[in-house]
Amino acid sequence: MLSRVADALYWMGRYMERAEHGARALGVAHSMLLDLAEVQPSSAEAYWTQTLRALSLPELPLADLVFDEQGPSSILASVSRARENSRQVREVISSEMWEELNELYWLLKDAAHAESREEDLAATLAEVVAASFAFAGVTDGTMRRGEGWLFTKLGQFVERADKVSRMVRMRVSGLTPLLASDENLMWVSLLRSCNALEAFRKVHPTRLDSRQVIDFLVLDREFPHTIRYSVAVAGDFARRLAQDTGDRGREVERAFGRLASRLSYIDVDEVLAQGVDPFLDELTQELSTAGLTLQRTYFLH
């Protein structure tokens, strides 16, 4: 596969995951802001600010964070970049994938110019999440399980592992000044931001505390929106690419394999003993290094 094609597929996967995660996290934070504005205004503002930091977004009105196509991290910008990458590889992806992505792009463009765009923001964010799920399903249902699919899904899960790590770090590090009077609300919101509340409740139907939430979001091996699961899948895809590309991909396989192995042989008590923030900071740095190794190996030629 040409390096430019692999590069476009990888970043298409990353940008679509970024749009989905950002839309969900902003929707949860905006809802919190509205619900707590009168009873706990300082906590509401702190929660909103932390969400923006976790998503690497500037302090702007929600409408700009969603619709500003020139803003480097807005939802529309992420979808636009995913669409541009997909346009470059129309011969590799399926027509259904292009149609789903193109439809989402124009949905956001239309919403950006609608008179009711401010009132419809919550619905727009929900539509982005639903469209992202549809795109992921179409990708799995219409692409061969060859290199193209592997690069696309690798991008998706690398982005997911990074974003969940950053969200957990930000919530844990900001817990004391944030919602000391209602810690339970903070953990519920964190789980909702990571699309994990229902799955968590099925595993822990009677408890919700910091240890259980951190254990689930960081180390659960069966739910696809946890760090361990995402890194394990990325490691498997890196291994399968190495099988197809030979020695060229061995360094990438080792980089992701080390990360997956580390998460497989650690428990939550060890994470808590080290400190969640330093543990996840180190993890995100290693994930970034593995991603750079992948790009240097497969794309930069």
Residue pairs with C-beta under 8 A, 6 or more apart in sequence:
1 147
1 148
1 151
3 298
3 299
3 300
3 301
4 88
4 299
5 88
5 89
5 92
5 148
6 147
6 148
6 151
6 298
6 299
7 295
7 298
7 299
8 85
8 86
8 88
8 89
9 85
9 89
9 92
9 93
9 148
9 151
9 152
9 155
10 151
10 152
10 154
10 155
10 294
10 295
10 298
10 299
11 81
11 82
11 85
11 155
12 82
12 85
12 86
12 89
12 93
12 101
12 152
12 155
13 151
13 152
13 153
13 154
13 155
13 156
13 159
14 155
14 156
14 158
14 159
15 78
15 79
15 81
15 82
15 85
15 159
16 78
16 79
16 82
16 101
16 132
16 135
16 136
16 156
17 132
17 155
17 156
17 157
17 159
17 160
17 163
18 78
18 159
18 163
19 75
19 78
19 79
19 82
19 128
19 132
20 128
20 129
20 132
20 133
21 55
21 159
21 160
21 163
21 164
22 55
22 57
22 73
22 75
22 78
23 66
23 75
23 125
23 126
23 128
23 129
23 132
24 125
24 129
24 192
24 193
24 195
25 51
25 54
25 55
25 167
25 193
26 51
26 55
26 62
26 65
26 66
26 75
26 125
27 122
27 125
27 126
27 129
28 51
28 189
28 192
28 193
29 47
29 48
29 51
29 189
29 193
30 48
30 62
30 121
30 122
30 125
31 122
32 44
32 47
32 48
32 185
32 189
33 44
33 45
33 47
33 48
35 44
36 43
36 44
36 47
37 44
40 179
40 181
40 182
43 178
43 179
43 181
43 182
46 174
46 177
46 178
46 179
47 178
47 179
47 186
47 189
49 59
50 170
50 171
50 174
50 178
51 57
51 170
51 193
52 58
52 59
52 65
53 170
54 163
54 166
54 167
54 169
54 170
54 171
55 73
55 163
55 166
56 73
56 166
57 65
57 73
57 74
58 71
58 73
60 68
60 71
62 121
63 117
63 118
63 121
64 71
64 74
65 71
65 73
65 74
65 75
66 74
66 75
66 76
66 108
66 112
66 121
66 124
66 125
67 74
67 75
67 76
67 108
67 111
67 112
67 117
68 74
68 76
68 77
69 76
69 77
69 80
69 112
70 77
71 77
75 108
75 125
75 128
76 105
76 108
76 109
76 112
79 101
79 104
79 105
79 108
79 128
80 105
82 101
83 101
83 102
83 105
86 93
86 97
86 98
86 101
87 98
89 148
90 98
92 148
93 139
93 143
93 148
93 152
94 138
94 139
94 142
94 143
96 138
96 141
96 142
97 135
97 138
97 139
97 142
97 143
100 131
100 134
100 135
100 138
101 135
103 131
104 128
104 131
104 132
104 135
107 124
107 127
107 131
108 124
108 128
111 117
111 120
111 124
114 120
117 124
136 156
139 149
139 152
139 153
143 149
143 152
146 244
147 241
147 244
150 237
150 240
150 241
151 241
151 298
153 233
153 237
154 234
154 237
154 238
154 241
154 294
157 230
157 231
157 233
157 234
157 237
158 230
158 234
158 287
158 290
158 291
158 294
160 225
160 230
161 227
161 230
161 231
161 234
161 287
162 284
162 287
162 288
164 194
164 217
164 225
164 226
164 227
164 230
165 227
165 280
165 283
165 284
165 287
166 280
166 284
167 190
167 193
167 194
168 190
168 194
168 214
168 217
168 218
168 227
168 276
168 280
169 276
169 277
169 280
169 281
169 284
171 178
171 186
171 190
172 210
172 214
172 276
172 277
173 277
175 183
175 186
175 210
178 186
179 185
179 186
183 210
184 208
187 208
187 209
187 210
187 213
188 197
188 208
190 213
190 217
191 197
191 200
191 213
191 216
191 217
194 217
194 225
194 226
195 225
196 216
196 217
196 223
196 225
196 226
199 216
199 223
199 225
200 208
200 212
200 213
200 216
203 216
203 220
204 212
204 216
211 268
211 272
214 268
214 271
214 272
214 276
215 267
215 268
216 223
216 226
217 226
217 227
218 226
218 227
218 228
218 263
218 268
218 271
218 276
218 280
219 226
219 227
219 228
219 263
219 266
219 267
219 268
219 271
220 226
220 228
220 229
221 228
221 229
221 232
221 264
222 229
223 229
224 230
224 233
227 263
227 280
227 283
228 260
228 263
228 264
231 256
231 259
231 260
231 263
231 287
232 260
232 263
232 264
234 256
234 259
234 260
234 290
235 253
235 256
235 257
235 259
235 260
236 260
238 249
238 252
238 253
238 255
238 256
238 257
238 290
238 294
239 253
239 256
239 257
241 249
241 252
241 253
241 298
242 248
242 249
242 250
242 252
242 253
243 249
245 298
248 297
248 298
249 297
249 298
251 293
251 297
252 290
252 293
252 294
252 297
252 298
255 286
255 289
255 290
255 293
255 294
256 290
256 294
258 286
259 283
259 286
259 287
259 290
262 283
263 283
271 279
